[in-house]
Amino acid sequence: MAIRNIRELGEEVLTKKAREVTEMTPRIRELIGDMLETMYEANGVGLAAPQVGVLKRIVVIDVTGEDPHILINPRIVETSGEQTGQEGCLSVPGKSGQVTRPNYVKAVALDVNMKETELEGTELLARAICHEVDHLDGHLYVEKVEGPLQDVSADDDEEE
């Protein structure tokens, strides 16, 4: 596994729609491992493949640091409630902003064995699922920020 470079706001790859994954290959497995390692190294709670320059519909999420979720071709199929809170992004370093998201999210996706799986989450996990799926469609949280972006300290571990 390897740490990959995280693409930052302004790089074109972050504005493009990612392509579906149709089969598990050794390169896709390597990408997933690299994404997890990169996310943990950067103290993030989520990372989408476009953030490391790969236009594939793959996200990794781990809001606890102990329970990684790997979602291939994720789709949000149910949401409810509402939460407004600070959100950051590894592709927008040093900044955060207020964003309103659903408080509950259910997503369906494929796992690393290309079997259908569901992931349900509330609060931070719900926020992370929405945030990462947005990346796959070429959108960053800064498009949803209510008010100005704010500077955050380098040790903030709530970035996605």
TILO-394724 format. One record per residue: residue number from 1; residue in three letters; chain; x, y, z of N, C-alpha, C, CB in turn. Coordinates in steps of 0.05 Angstrom, whole numbers. Glycine has a CB too. Layout:
<recs>
+-----+------+-----+--------+--------+--------+--------+--------+--------+--------+--------+--------+--------+--------+--------+
| seq | type | mol |    nxx |    nyy |    nzz |   caxx |   cayy |   cazz |    cxx |    cyy |    czz |   cbxx |   cbyy |   cbzz |
+-----+------+-----+--------+--------+--------+--------+--------+--------+--------+--------+--------+--------+--------+--------+
| NUM |  ALA |   A |      X |      Y |      Z |      X |      Y |      Z |      X |      Y |      Z |      X |      Y |      Z |
...
+-----+------+-----+--------+--------+--------+--------+--------+--------+--------+--------+--------+--------+--------+--------+
</recs>
This chain:
<recs>
+-----+------+-----+--------+--------+--------+--------+--------+--------+--------+--------+--------+--------+--------+--------+
| seq | type | mol |    nxx |    nyy |    nzz |   caxx |   cayy |   cazz |    cxx |    cyy |    czz |   cbxx |   cbyy |   cbzz |
+-----+------+-----+--------+--------+--------+--------+--------+--------+--------+--------+--------+--------+--------+--------+
|   1 |  MET |   A |     17 |    -24 |      0 |      0 |      0 |      0 |     18 |     25 |      0 |    -19 |      0 |     24 |
|   2 |  ALA |   A |      6 |     47 |     -8 |     21 |     72 |    -11 |      3 |     95 |     -4 |     33 |     74 |    -39 |
|   3 |  ILE |   A |     16 |    116 |      5 |      2 |    142 |      9 |      0 |    155 |    -18 |     16 |    160 |     31 |
|   4 |  ARG |   A |    -24 |    164 |    -25 |    -27 |    178 |    -51 |    -31 |    207 |    -46 |    -52 |    166 |    -66 |
|   5 |  ASN |   A |    -25 |    223 |    -66 |    -28 |    252 |    -64 |    -58 |    259 |    -65 |    -14 |    267 |    -88 |
|   6 |  ILE |   A |    -67 |    275 |    -46 |    -95 |    284 |    -45 |    -97 |    309 |    -63 |   -104 |    290 |    -16 |
|   7 |  ARG |   A |   -116 |    307 |    -82 |   -121 |    330 |   -100 |   -135 |    351 |    -85 |   -137 |    320 |   -125 |
|   8 |  GLU |   A |   -130 |    376 |    -92 |   -141 |    399 |    -78 |   -160 |    416 |    -95 |   -120 |    416 |    -66 |
|   9 |  LEU |   A |   -177 |    431 |    -81 |   -196 |    449 |    -94 |   -182 |    464 |   -117 |   -207 |    469 |    -73 |
|  10 |  GLY |   A |   -196 |    464 |   -140 |   -185 |    477 |   -163 |   -174 |    457 |   -184 |   -163 |    496 |   -155 |
|  11 |  GLU |   A |   -169 |    432 |   -175 |   -159 |    412 |   -194 |   -183 |    400 |   -208 |   -143 |    390 |   -179 |
|  12 |  GLU |   A |   -181 |    398 |   -234 |   -204 |    390 |   -251 |   -215 |    363 |   -245 |   -195 |    391 |   -280 |
|  13 |  VAL |   A |   -199 |    344 |   -236 |   -209 |    317 |   -230 |   -231 |    318 |   -209 |   -186 |    299 |   -221 |
|  14 |  LEU |   A |   -231 |    338 |   -191 |   -251 |    339 |   -170 |   -278 |    349 |   -180 |   -241 |    358 |   -148 |
|  15 |  THR |   A |   -279 |    358 |   -205 |   -305 |    368 |   -216 |   -317 |    349 |   -235 |   -300 |    395 |   -230 |
|  16 |  LYS |   A |   -305 |    326 |   -240 |   -315 |    306 |   -259 |   -331 |    284 |   -245 |   -292 |    294 |   -275 |
|  17 |  LYS |   A |   -350 |    273 |   -260 |   -365 |    250 |   -250 |   -349 |    225 |   -253 |   -393 |    248 |   -265 |
|  18 |  ALA |   A |   -348 |    209 |   -232 |   -332 |    184 |   -232 |   -348 |    162 |   -246 |   -325 |    176 |   -203 |
|  19 |  ARG |   A |   -333 |    143 |   -257 |   -344 |    120 |   -271 |   -349 |     97 |   -253 |   -326 |    112 |   -295 |
|  20 |  GLU |   A |   -370 |     81 |   -259 |   -376 |     57 |   -243 |   -354 |     36 |   -245 |   -403 |     45 |   -252 |
|  21 |  VAL |   A |   -351 |     21 |   -224 |   -332 |     -1 |   -224 |   -348 |    -26 |   -232 |   -318 |     -5 |   -195 |
|  22 |  THR |   A |   -339 |    -40 |   -252 |   -354 |    -63 |   -262 |   -342 |    -90 |   -254 |   -355 |    -62 |   -292 |
|  23 |  GLU |   A |   -317 |    -90 |   -245 |   -305 |   -115 |   -235 |   -282 |   -108 |   -216 |   -294 |   -132 |   -259 |
|  24 |  MET |   A |   -278 |   -127 |   -197 |   -256 |   -123 |   -178 |   -230 |   -134 |   -192 |   -262 |   -139 |   -151 |
|  25 |  THR |   A |   -210 |   -117 |   -192 |   -185 |   -124 |   -204 |   -163 |   -119 |   -183 |   -179 |   -108 |   -230 |
|  26 |  PRO |   A |   -139 |   -130 |   -188 |   -117 |   -125 |   -170 |   -111 |    -95 |   -167 |    -92 |   -139 |   -179 |
|  27 |  ARG |   A |   -114 |    -80 |   -189 |   -110 |    -51 |   -187 |   -131 |    -37 |   -170 |   -110 |    -38 |   -216 |
|  28 |  ILE |   A |   -156 |    -46 |   -172 |   -177 |    -34 |   -155 |   -172 |    -41 |   -126 |   -205 |    -44 |   -164 |
|  29 |  ARG |   A |   -164 |    -66 |   -120 |   -157 |    -73 |    -92 |   -134 |    -56 |    -81 |   -150 |   -103 |    -91 |
|  30 |  GLU |   A |   -114 |    -52 |    -98 |    -91 |    -35 |    -90 |   -101 |     -6 |    -85 |    -69 |    -36 |   -111 |
|  31 |  LEU |   A |   -118 |      4 |   -102 |   -128 |     31 |    -99 |   -143 |     34 |    -72 |   -147 |     38 |   -122 |
|  32 |  ILE |   A |   -160 |     14 |    -66 |   -175 |     15 |    -41 |   -156 |     15 |    -17 |   -195 |     -9 |    -39 |
|  33 |  GLY |   A |   -136 |     -2 |    -17 |   -117 |     -3 |      5 |   -102 |     24 |      7 |    -96 |    -25 |      1 |
|  34 |  ASP |   A |    -94 |     35 |    -15 |    -80 |     61 |    -15 |    -98 |     83 |     -5 |    -70 |     68 |    -44 |
|  35 |  MET |   A |   -124 |     82 |    -13 |   -143 |    102 |     -3 |   -146 |    101 |     27 |   -170 |     99 |    -17 |
|  36 |  LEU |   A |   -149 |     77 |     38 |   -151 |     75 |     67 |   -125 |     85 |     81 |   -155 |     45 |     75 |
|  37 |  GLU |   A |   -102 |     78 |     71 |    -77 |     87 |     83 |    -75 |    117 |     81 |    -53 |     73 |     69 |
|  38 |  THR |   A |    -82 |    128 |     58 |    -81 |    157 |     54 |   -100 |    172 |     72 |    -87 |    164 |     24 |
|  39 |  MET |   A |   -124 |    161 |     75 |   -144 |    174 |     93 |   -134 |    174 |    122 |   -171 |    159 |     91 |
|  40 |  TYR |   A |   -124 |    151 |    131 |   -115 |    150 |    159 |    -91 |    168 |    163 |   -108 |    121 |    166 |
|  41 |  GLU |   A |    -72 |    169 |    144 |    -49 |    186 |    146 |    -56 |    215 |    148 |    -30 |    181 |    122 |
|  42 |  ALA |   A |    -78 |    223 |    134 |    -87 |    251 |    133 |   -106 |    257 |    156 |    -99 |    257 |    107 |
|  43 |  ASN |   A |   -112 |    238 |    173 |   -131 |    242 |    195 |   -159 |    249 |    185 |   -121 |    263 |    214 |
|  44 |  GLY |   A |   -167 |    237 |    163 |   -193 |    241 |    152 |   -213 |    219 |    162 |   -193 |    242 |    122 |
|  45 |  VAL |   A |   -238 |    224 |    156 |   -259 |    204 |    163 |   -271 |    192 |    137 |   -281 |    216 |    180 |
|  46 |  GLY |   A |   -263 |    203 |    114 |   -273 |    193 |     89 |   -255 |    202 |     66 |   -301 |    202 |     84 |
|  47 |  LEU |   A |   -255 |    187 |     44 |   -239 |    194 |     21 |   -252 |    181 |     -3 |   -209 |    185 |     24 |
|  48 |  ALA |   A |   -255 |    196 |    -25 |   -266 |    186 |    -50 |   -244 |    184 |    -70 |   -289 |    205 |    -60 |
|  49 |  ALA |   A |   -246 |    164 |    -88 |   -225 |    159 |   -108 |   -218 |    185 |   -124 |   -234 |    138 |   -127 |
|  50 |  PRO |   A |   -237 |    202 |   -132 |   -228 |    226 |   -146 |   -209 |    243 |   -130 |   -252 |    242 |   -154 |
|  51 |  GLN |   A |   -210 |    242 |   -104 |   -192 |    258 |    -87 |   -163 |    249 |    -89 |   -201 |    257 |    -59 |
|  52 |  VAL |   A |   -159 |    224 |    -99 |   -131 |    215 |   -105 |   -127 |    212 |   -135 |   -126 |    188 |    -91 |
|  53 |  GLY |   A |   -144 |    226 |   -150 |   -140 |    228 |   -179 |   -150 |    206 |   -196 |   -111 |    231 |   -184 |
|  54 |  VAL |   A |   -168 |    188 |   -184 |   -178 |    165 |   -199 |   -208 |    169 |   -202 |   -171 |    139 |   -184 |
|  55 |  LEU |   A |   -218 |    170 |   -226 |   -247 |    174 |   -231 |   -262 |    148 |   -231 |   -251 |    188 |   -258 |
|  56 |  LYS |   A |   -262 |    135 |   -207 |   -277 |    111 |   -202 |   -296 |    116 |   -179 |   -258 |     86 |   -196 |
|  57 |  ARG |   A |   -320 |    103 |   -179 |   -340 |    107 |   -159 |   -334 |     89 |   -134 |   -368 |    101 |   -169 |
|  58 |  ILE |   A |   -313 |     98 |   -120 |   -304 |     83 |    -95 |   -300 |    104 |    -73 |   -278 |     67 |   -101 |
|  59 |  VAL |   A |   -311 |     98 |    -49 |   -306 |    114 |    -26 |   -298 |     96 |     -3 |   -330 |    132 |    -19 |
|  60 |  VAL |   A |   -282 |    107 |     15 |   -275 |     94 |     40 |   -283 |    114 |     62 |   -245 |     86 |     42 |
|  61 |  ILE |   A |   -295 |    103 |     83 |   -305 |    119 |    106 |   -298 |    105 |    132 |   -335 |    126 |    103 |
|  62 |  ASP |   A |   -288 |    120 |    151 |   -284 |    108 |    178 |   -286 |    131 |    198 |   -257 |     94 |    180 |
|  63 |  VAL |   A |   -310 |    134 |    211 |   -314 |    156 |    229 |   -304 |    150 |    257 |   -344 |    162 |    231 |
|  64 |  THR |   A |   -297 |    125 |    263 |   -287 |    118 |    290 |   -257 |    112 |    290 |   -303 |     94 |    300 |
|  65 |  GLY |   A |   -245 |    107 |    267 |   -217 |     99 |    266 |   -214 |     70 |    270 |   -202 |    114 |    287 |
|  66 |  GLU |   A |   -236 |     55 |    272 |   -234 |     26 |    278 |   -253 |     10 |    261 |   -240 |     21 |    307 |
|  67 |  ASP |   A |   -269 |     23 |    244 |   -290 |      8 |    229 |   -292 |     19 |    200 |   -317 |     11 |    244 |
|  68 |  PRO |   A |   -273 |     12 |    183 |   -273 |     23 |    156 |   -296 |     11 |    139 |   -247 |     18 |    143 |
|  69 |  HIS |   A |   -309 |     28 |    124 |   -329 |     20 |    105 |   -318 |     26 |     77 |   -356 |     36 |    110 |
|  70 |  ILE |   A |   -320 |      6 |     60 |   -312 |      9 |     32 |   -337 |      7 |     15 |   -290 |    -13 |     24 |
|  71 |  LEU |   A |   -343 |     27 |      0 |   -367 |     28 |    -16 |   -359 |     32 |    -45 |   -386 |     51 |     -7 |
|  72 |  ILE |   A |   -368 |     13 |    -62 |   -363 |     14 |    -90 |   -390 |     20 |   -104 |   -350 |    -13 |   -101 |
|  73 |  ASN |   A |   -390 |     39 |   -121 |   -415 |     48 |   -135 |   -437 |     54 |   -116 |   -424 |     26 |   -155 |
|  74 |  PRO |   A |   -432 |     70 |    -94 |   -452 |     75 |    -75 |   -475 |     93 |    -85 |   -440 |     89 |    -50 |
|  75 |  ARG |   A |   -499 |     88 |    -75 |   -522 |    104 |    -82 |   -537 |    109 |    -56 |   -541 |     90 |   -103 |
|  76 |  ILE |   A |   -545 |    134 |    -51 |   -561 |    140 |    -28 |   -590 |    134 |    -35 |   -557 |    170 |    -19 |
|  77 |  VAL |   A |   -603 |    117 |    -20 |   -630 |    108 |    -26 |   -651 |    119 |     -6 |   -631 |     78 |    -27 |
|  78 |  GLU |   A |   -642 |    129 |     17 |   -661 |    139 |     36 |   -646 |    160 |     54 |   -672 |    116 |     54 |
|  79 |  THR |   A |   -661 |    181 |     60 |   -651 |    201 |     79 |   -674 |    211 |     96 |   -637 |    225 |     64 |
|  80 |  SER |   A |   -667 |    221 |    120 |   -688 |    234 |    136 |   -674 |    253 |    156 |   -706 |    213 |    151 |
|  81 |  GLY |   A |   -690 |    271 |    166 |   -680 |    290 |    186 |   -661 |    310 |    174 |   -667 |    275 |    208 |
|  82 |  GLU |   A |   -650 |    325 |    192 |   -632 |    346 |    183 |   -612 |    353 |    205 |   -647 |    372 |    175 |
|  83 |  GLN |   A |   -587 |    358 |    197 |   -567 |    367 |    216 |   -550 |    389 |    202 |   -548 |    343 |    224 |
|  84 |  THR |   A |   -543 |    409 |    218 |   -525 |    430 |    208 |   -501 |    430 |    225 |   -540 |    458 |    207 |
|  85 |  GLY |   A |   -477 |    430 |    213 |   -453 |    429 |    229 |   -429 |    436 |    212 |   -449 |    403 |    242 |
|  86 |  GLN |   A |   -406 |    437 |    225 |   -381 |    443 |    212 |   -373 |    419 |    195 |   -359 |    449 |    233 |
|  87 |  GLU |   A |   -363 |    425 |    171 |   -354 |    404 |    153 |   -328 |    413 |    141 |   -375 |    398 |    131 |
|  88 |  GLY |   A |   -310 |    395 |    137 |   -284 |    400 |    124 |   -279 |    379 |    103 |   -261 |    401 |    145 |
|  89 |  CYS |   A |   -257 |    382 |     90 |   -251 |    363 |     68 |   -220 |    362 |     64 |   -265 |    372 |     41 |
|  90 |  LEU |   A |   -210 |    338 |     61 |   -182 |    335 |     56 |   -173 |    349 |     30 |   -174 |    305 |     55 |
|  91 |  SER |   A |   -191 |    354 |     12 |   -185 |    368 |    -13 |   -187 |    399 |    -10 |   -203 |    359 |    -35 |
|  92 |  VAL |   A |   -195 |    408 |     14 |   -197 |    436 |     19 |   -183 |    440 |     46 |   -227 |    447 |     20 |
|  93 |  PRO |   A |   -157 |    437 |     47 |   -142 |    436 |     73 |   -144 |    463 |     87 |   -113 |    429 |     68 |
|  94 |  GLY |   A |   -146 |    461 |    114 |   -146 |    485 |    131 |   -171 |    501 |    132 |   -124 |    502 |    122 |
|  95 |  LYS |   A |   -192 |    491 |    119 |   -218 |    506 |    118 |   -240 |    488 |    128 |   -223 |    516 |     90 |
|  96 |  SER |   A |   -262 |    501 |    137 |   -286 |    487 |    143 |   -309 |    506 |    140 |   -286 |    475 |    172 |
|  97 |  GLY |   A |   -334 |    495 |    140 |   -357 |    512 |    137 |   -382 |    498 |    147 |   -360 |    521 |    108 |
|  98 |  GLN |   A |   -403 |    514 |    152 |   -428 |    503 |    161 |   -443 |    491 |    137 |   -446 |    525 |    174 |
|  99 |  VAL |   A |   -452 |    466 |    140 |   -466 |    452 |    118 |   -490 |    437 |    131 |   -447 |    432 |    103 |
| 100 |  THR |   A |   -513 |    438 |    117 |   -536 |    423 |    126 |   -538 |    398 |    109 |   -562 |    440 |    124 |
| 101 |  ARG |   A |   -541 |    375 |    123 |   -542 |    349 |    111 |   -565 |    334 |    124 |   -515 |    333 |    112 |
| 102 |  PRO |   A |   -573 |    311 |    113 |   -592 |    294 |    127 |   -579 |    283 |    152 |   -601 |    270 |    108 |
| 103 |  ASN |   A |   -595 |    278 |    173 |   -585 |    266 |    197 |   -584 |    235 |    196 |   -602 |    275 |    221 |
| 104 |  TYR |   A |   -599 |    224 |    177 |   -600 |    195 |    173 |   -596 |    190 |    143 |   -626 |    181 |    184 |
| 105 |  VAL |   A |   -579 |    171 |    137 |   -575 |    163 |    109 |   -573 |    133 |    106 |   -549 |    177 |     97 |
| 106 |  LYS |   A |   -585 |    122 |     85 |   -581 |     94 |     78 |   -570 |     94 |     50 |   -608 |     77 |     80 |
| 107 |  ALA |   A |   -548 |     79 |     47 |   -535 |     76 |     20 |   -533 |     47 |     13 |   -507 |     90 |     20 |
| 108 |  VAL |   A |   -536 |     41 |    -12 |   -530 |     14 |    -22 |   -505 |     16 |    -40 |   -555 |      2 |    -38 |
| 109 |  ALA |   A |   -489 |     -5 |    -39 |   -464 |     -5 |    -54 |   -455 |    -33 |    -57 |   -442 |     12 |    -40 |
| 110 |  LEU |   A |   -432 |    -36 |    -70 |   -419 |    -62 |    -72 |   -396 |    -62 |    -52 |   -409 |    -68 |   -101 |
| 111 |  ASP |   A |   -390 |    -85 |    -40 |   -366 |    -87 |    -22 |   -342 |    -96 |    -39 |   -372 |   -107 |      1 |
| 112 |  VAL |   A |   -320 |   -102 |    -26 |   -296 |   -110 |    -40 |   -299 |   -136 |    -54 |   -272 |   -111 |    -21 |
| 113 |  ASN |   A |   -319 |   -152 |    -48 |   -324 |   -177 |    -61 |   -345 |   -174 |    -83 |   -333 |   -199 |    -42 |
| 114 |  MET |   A |   -353 |   -148 |    -89 |   -372 |   -141 |   -109 |   -400 |   -152 |   -102 |   -363 |   -151 |   -137 |
| 115 |  LYS |   A |   -405 |   -155 |    -76 |   -431 |   -163 |    -67 |   -446 |   -139 |    -57 |   -429 |   -185 |    -44 |
| 116 |  GLU |   A |   -473 |   -138 |    -61 |   -488 |   -115 |    -52 |   -488 |   -113 |    -22 |   -517 |   -116 |    -63 |
| 117 |  THR |   A |   -486 |    -89 |    -12 |   -486 |    -84 |     17 |   -501 |    -58 |     22 |   -457 |    -83 |     28 |
| 118 |  GLU |   A |   -510 |    -55 |     47 |   -523 |    -30 |     55 |   -507 |    -18 |     78 |   -552 |    -35 |     64 |
| 119 |  LEU |   A |   -507 |      8 |     79 |   -495 |     23 |    101 |   -514 |     44 |    110 |   -467 |     35 |     94 |
| 120 |  GLU |   A |   -522 |     42 |    136 |   -540 |     62 |    147 |   -524 |     78 |    168 |   -565 |     49 |    160 |
| 121 |  GLY |   A |   -529 |    104 |    170 |   -515 |    120 |    189 |   -530 |    144 |    197 |   -488 |    127 |    179 |
| 122 |  THR |   A |   -523 |    154 |    221 |   -534 |    179 |    230 |   -511 |    198 |    237 |   -552 |    175 |    256 |
| 123 |  GLU |   A |   -517 |    223 |    241 |   -498 |    243 |    249 |   -473 |    243 |    232 |   -491 |    239 |    278 |
| 124 |  LEU |   A |   -449 |    239 |    243 |   -424 |    242 |    228 |   -423 |    221 |    205 |   -400 |    238 |    246 |
| 125 |  LEU |   A |   -432 |    197 |    210 |   -431 |    177 |    188 |   -450 |    185 |    166 |   -439 |    149 |    199 |
| 126 |  ALA |   A |   -473 |    195 |    172 |   -492 |    204 |    151 |   -479 |    227 |    135 |   -519 |    213 |    163 |
| 127 |  ARG |   A |   -466 |    246 |    149 |   -453 |    268 |    136 |   -431 |    258 |    118 |   -442 |    288 |    158 |
| 128 |  ALA |   A |   -415 |    239 |    128 |   -393 |    229 |    112 |   -402 |    215 |     87 |   -376 |    210 |    129 |
| 129 |  ILE |   A |   -423 |    199 |     89 |   -434 |    185 |     66 |   -442 |    205 |     44 |   -458 |    167 |     73 |
| 130 |  CYS |   A |   -457 |    225 |     52 |   -466 |    246 |     33 |   -443 |    261 |     21 |   -485 |    266 |     47 |
| 131 |  HIS |   A |   -424 |    268 |     38 |   -400 |    283 |     29 |   -384 |    267 |      8 |   -382 |    289 |     53 |
| 132 |  GLU |   A |   -380 |    242 |     14 |   -363 |    225 |     -5 |   -378 |    219 |    -30 |   -355 |    199 |      9 |
| 133 |  VAL |   A |   -404 |    214 |    -29 |   -420 |    209 |    -53 |   -420 |    234 |    -70 |   -449 |    200 |    -46 |
| 134 |  ASP |   A |   -422 |    257 |    -58 |   -420 |    282 |    -73 |   -394 |    283 |    -90 |   -421 |    307 |    -55 |
| 135 |  HIS |   A |   -371 |    275 |    -78 |   -346 |    275 |    -92 |   -348 |    259 |   -118 |   -324 |    264 |    -74 |
| 136 |  LEU |   A |   -362 |    236 |   -117 |   -364 |    219 |   -140 |   -379 |    232 |   -163 |   -378 |    192 |   -132 |
| 137 |  ASP |   A |   -395 |    252 |   -156 |   -410 |    267 |   -177 |   -397 |    294 |   -184 |   -439 |    271 |   -168 |
| 138 |  GLY |   A |   -373 |    298 |   -174 |   -358 |    322 |   -181 |   -365 |    346 |   -164 |   -362 |    329 |   -209 |
| 139 |  HIS |   A |   -376 |    342 |   -140 |   -384 |    364 |   -123 |   -368 |    364 |    -97 |   -414 |    363 |   -117 |
| 140 |  LEU |   A |   -361 |    388 |    -88 |   -348 |    391 |    -62 |   -366 |    406 |    -42 |   -321 |    407 |    -65 |
| 141 |  TYR |   A |   -361 |    401 |    -17 |   -378 |    413 |      4 |   -379 |    443 |      2 |   -369 |    404 |     31 |
| 142 |  VAL |   A |   -358 |    456 |     -9 |   -358 |    485 |    -10 |   -381 |    496 |    -26 |   -331 |    495 |    -22 |
| 143 |  GLU |   A |   -393 |    480 |    -43 |   -417 |    489 |    -58 |   -441 |    491 |    -40 |   -423 |    469 |    -81 |
| 144 |  LYS |   A |   -441 |    478 |    -17 |   -464 |    477 |      1 |   -460 |    494 |     26 |   -470 |    448 |      9 |
| 145 |  VAL |   A |   -436 |    506 |     29 |   -430 |    521 |     54 |   -449 |    544 |     57 |   -401 |    530 |     53 |
| 146 |  GLU |   A |   -459 |    546 |     82 |   -476 |    569 |     90 |   -458 |    590 |    103 |   -500 |    559 |    109 |
| 147 |  GLY |   A |   -453 |    612 |     89 |   -435 |    632 |    100 |   -407 |    627 |     91 |   -436 |    632 |    131 |
| 148 |  PRO |   A |   -388 |    642 |    103 |   -360 |    640 |     93 |   -346 |    615 |    104 |   -344 |    665 |    102 |
| 149 |  LEU |   A |   -325 |    607 |     89 |   -307 |    585 |     98 |   -291 |    597 |    121 |   -289 |    575 |     75 |
| 150 |  GLN |   A |   -284 |    580 |    140 |   -269 |    588 |    163 |   -242 |    573 |    164 |   -284 |    583 |    189 |
| 151 |  ASP |   A |   -222 |    586 |    175 |   -196 |    573 |    179 |   -199 |    554 |    203 |   -173 |    594 |    184 |
| 152 |  VAL |   A |   -186 |    530 |    200 |   -186 |    511 |    222 |   -157 |    504 |    229 |   -202 |    485 |    215 |
| 153 |  SER |   A |   -153 |    494 |    253 |   -126 |    486 |    262 |   -118 |    461 |    247 |   -125 |    483 |    292 |
| 154 |  ALA |   A |    -92 |    457 |    245 |    -81 |    434 |    230 |    -88 |    407 |    244 |    -51 |    436 |    227 |
| 155 |  ASP |   A |    -94 |    407 |    270 |    -99 |    382 |    284 |   -128 |    374 |    285 |    -88 |    384 |    312 |
| 156 |  ASP |   A |   -145 |    388 |    270 |   -174 |    381 |    269 |   -177 |    355 |    255 |   -191 |    404 |    255 |
| 157 |  ASP |   A |   -189 |    335 |    268 |   -192 |    309 |    256 |   -220 |    303 |    246 |   -184 |    287 |    276 |
| 158 |  GLU |   A |   -236 |    324 |    242 |   -263 |    320 |    232 |   -265 |    325 |    202 |   -282 |    338 |    247 |
| 159 |  GLU |   A |   -242 |    325 |    188 |   -243 |    330 |    159 |   -251 |    304 |    145 |   -215 |    340 |    149 |
| 160 |  GLU |   A |   -264 |    308 |    123 |   -274 |    285 |    108 |   -262 |    284 |     80 |   -304 |    285 |    105 |
+-----+------+-----+--------+--------+--------+--------+--------+--------+--------+--------+--------+--------+--------+--------+
</recs>
